[in-house]
C-alpha cells in the first residue's frame, strides 16, 4: 500500500521540515490541508498555483528529491452549514481543492458531506442521531434535499476535473455510516463521490472497519489510519454519545471551525479517545484493514492522522508509523 501522513499535525513547521519528518518515518506521502476547518498551512499560495504554471511548478519543486509526494488534498469542513459565512466558504474550498488537485496532478480530495440546519432559516447545524419520531424524519428529508443538490453539482464538477471526492464518515455530518453513503449515491447518481475510510469514527460507532471496506468496495477512494480506544468503565455509564464537552473561552488556545464556531475541549473522563495506531487495536487488525483496502485498490493512499493528545507530535507519528509499516509488511 501507499503510506503517508495527513499534515495537520505538522502545521507547526514549514513544508520542507514536514517532508523531512515524513521521510524519516519511512513513509512516502503527505496529505495537504487545502481549506475548510483548518488553514492551508502548506498551501498558502493556492490562488497563485491555480493561476500560474510557474507558481505551480515552484511548489511542486519542493518535493523533488525528498522521496515524499502529495497524497491527496484535504478540505474537511461543513459545506452545507446554514450560516453562509461558514457554508459558502467551505463549499468554495471544496471546489477550489478540486481545481487545485487537478493542477497538481492529484486525483483525490478528502472532505465531509456537511450538515445543514434542521429547517429553513436555521443558523445552527442539526445532527439527527436517532430519528425515532416523525419530526426528525422531516428534518432529514429537508437536509437530504439540500445535500443531494449540492453533491450532484460537486460530482459533475469533480468529474470534469478528473478528481474523486472522498467523504470522511464523521459525526456531525449527514453522511456518517454505510447506509448514508448508499443513500447519497442513489440520490445523486454520483460517480466521483465516495468515501475516505477513517477507521476511528467507525470504531466508536461499534462498526467493523474491515467489514465496511468490503461492503462499500469501489466506493472507498482513500483511507486514514487513526485508532480509537473505548474506555469501558466510562462508556458503560455514559455511552459513546456522551456530551460532557467544555466550552473554551476566548483567552484559551482553541481551534476556529469557521465564522463564530469553535472546537470544544474533549471530556476529561471520556467514553472513548483517539489514540495512536496500536493503542486501541493491534497490528494484526491493521494488517486486516490494509488487506481489505488492497482488495479495493492496491494503489490507495493510507495516511496517518495523529490526534493522540497523550503523545507529542513526532512521538505519536513514530508510534503510528511503526505499526502501519509492520502491518503493511505482514500483508506478504
MODANOR-V219777 format. One line per field, one symbol per residue. ss: DSSP state (@ for helix, = for strand, . for the rest). phi: phi as a letter, one per 30 degrees, with the letter a starting at -180 (. if undefined). burial: + if it has 9 or more other C-alpha atoms within 8 Angstrom, else -. Layout:
# MODANOR-V219777
ss=???
phi=???
burial=???
This chain:
# MODANOR-V219777
ss=.=====@@@@....@@@@@@@@@@....=====............@@@@@@.@@@@@@@@@.......======.........@@@@@@@@@@@@@@@@@@@@....====......................@@@@@@@@@@@@@@@@@@@@@@@@@@@...=====.........@@@@@@@@@@@....======@@@@@.....@@@@@@@@@@@======.====.@@@@@@@.......=.........===..==..=......====.......@@@@@@@@@@@@@@....====........@@@@@@@@@@@@@@@@@@..
phi=.ccbbddedcddbddddddddddddicbbbdcdbkidcddecbdceddddcbddddddddddcdidibbdcjcbbeabdceddddcedddddddddddddeddcicbbbcabdibddcaeidbbdbcddbddcdddddddedddddddddddddedddddcibccccddbeibdcbadeddddddddcidcbbbbcdcdeddeddiccedddedddhdddcabbcbcbcdceddddccidcecddcddddccdacdcjhccbdcddedccdabdbdejcbbdedddddddddddddadcddbcdccbdddbdededdddddddddddddddc
burial=+++++++++-+------++++++-+-++++++++++++-+-++--+-+++----++--++--+----+-++++++++++++++--++++++++++-+++++++--+++++++++++++---+-+++---------++-++-+++-++++-++-++++++-+-++++++++--++++---++--++--+-+-+++++++++++++----++-+++-+---++++++++++++--++--+++-------+-----+-+++---+++--+--++++++++++++++--+++++++++-+---+++++++++----+--++++++-++-+++----
